[in-house]
Amino acid sequence: MMKIIPLSILLGFASNSLAYEIEDDHIAIAQLLTNYAALNGTNFVIYPEVKGRVNVAGLELDEITQNQLIDVLTRHDFIATKKDDVVYVLTRFSVEHLGKGIGPNWGN
């Protein structure tokens, strides 16, 4: 089952200061996407296989840009595709070997 982060829930986070747990410059991918969504109003659907921690060394998470986020996703073999107003985050393996895919890459 996919993890859906609806904008209505994320707006509640936007009014408070964002909290995130970083260990050795790494953050959980779901937490990174949730924080980005709260700051930018992006709707994400995160596929179940998208998990783990990603390296965010040198990034200001309260000011992360779309290009920086895409770079982090790419470095960790995740792919973000967009259809309508929703960004779907999948693993590269899912796209290349299982044929999953929604639309064009996000940011193109």
C-alpha positions as CSV (number, residue, x, y, z in Angstrom):
1,M,0.0,0.0,0.0
2,M,1.3,3.5,-0.9
3,K,2.0,6.1,1.7
4,I,0.1,9.2,0.8
5,I,1.0,12.6,2.3
6,P,-2.1,14.8,1.8
7,L,-1.6,18.5,1.7
8,S,-4.3,19.1,4.3
9,I,-2.3,17.2,6.9
10,L,0.9,18.8,5.9
11,L,-0.4,22.3,6.3
12,G,-0.7,21.6,10.1
13,F,3.0,21.1,10.2
14,A,3.7,24.3,8.3
15,S,2.3,26.5,11.0
16,N,4.7,25.0,13.6
17,S,8.5,24.9,13.4
18,L,9.6,21.9,11.5
19,A,11.3,19.2,13.4
20,Y,13.6,16.6,11.9
21,E,16.0,14.1,13.2
22,I,19.4,14.1,11.6
23,E,22.1,11.6,12.4
24,D,25.5,12.0,10.9
25,D,24.1,14.1,8.1
26,H,21.4,11.5,7.3
27,I,17.6,11.9,7.6
28,A,14.7,9.4,6.9
29,I,13.5,9.9,3.3
30,A,9.9,10.1,4.4
31,Q,10.8,12.8,6.9
32,L,12.7,14.8,4.3
33,L,9.7,14.6,1.8
34,T,7.3,15.5,4.6
35,N,9.3,18.5,5.5
36,Y,9.7,19.6,1.9
37,A,6.0,19.2,1.3
38,A,5.1,21.3,4.4
39,L,7.4,24.1,3.2
40,N,6.4,24.0,-0.5
41,G,2.9,22.7,-0.6
42,T,3.9,19.7,-2.8
43,N,1.7,16.6,-2.7
44,F,3.7,13.4,-2.6
45,V,2.8,9.7,-2.9
46,I,5.6,7.6,-1.5
47,Y,5.7,4.0,-2.7
48,P,6.2,1.4,0.1
49,E,9.7,0.4,-1.1
50,V,10.9,4.0,-0.6
51,K,12.5,3.9,2.8
52,G,15.8,4.4,4.6
53,R,17.9,7.4,5.3
54,V,19.5,9.8,2.8
55,N,22.5,12.0,3.1
56,V,21.7,15.7,3.3
57,A,25.1,17.1,4.3
58,G,25.5,20.7,3.4
59,L,21.8,21.4,2.8
60,E,19.6,23.8,4.8
61,L,16.5,21.7,5.1
62,D,14.3,24.7,5.8
63,E,15.4,26.2,2.5
64,I,15.9,23.1,0.3
65,T,15.1,23.7,-3.4
66,Q,13.4,21.3,-5.7
67,N,16.6,20.8,-7.6
68,Q,18.5,19.9,-4.4
69,L,15.7,17.5,-3.4
70,I,15.8,15.8,-6.8
71,D,19.6,15.5,-6.5
72,V,19.3,13.8,-3.1
73,L,16.7,11.4,-4.5
74,T,18.8,10.6,-7.6
75,R,21.9,10.0,-5.5
76,H,20.0,7.4,-3.5
77,D,18.4,5.7,-6.5
78,F,14.9,7.2,-6.0
79,I,12.9,8.7,-8.9
80,A,10.2,11.3,-8.6
81,T,7.6,11.5,-11.4
82,K,4.7,13.9,-11.6
83,K,1.2,13.5,-12.8
84,D,-1.3,16.3,-12.4
85,D,-0.5,17.9,-9.0
86,V,1.0,14.9,-7.4
87,V,4.7,13.8,-7.2
88,Y,5.2,10.0,-7.0
89,V,8.4,8.8,-5.4
90,L,9.6,5.3,-6.4
91,T,12.9,3.4,-6.4
92,R,14.9,3.3,-9.6
93,F,14.6,-0.6,-9.4
94,S,10.8,-0.3,-9.5
95,V,10.8,1.9,-12.5
96,E,13.5,0.0,-14.5
97,H,12.8,-3.6,-13.5
98,L,9.1,-3.7,-12.5
99,G,7.8,-1.3,-15.1
100,K,6.3,1.1,-12.6
101,G,6.0,4.7,-13.6
102,I,3.5,7.4,-13.6
103,G,4.7,10.2,-15.9
104,P,7.6,12.4,-16.7
105,N,10.3,12.9,-14.2
106,W,9.6,15.7,-11.7
107,G,11.6,18.8,-12.5
108,N,11.7,18.2,-16.3
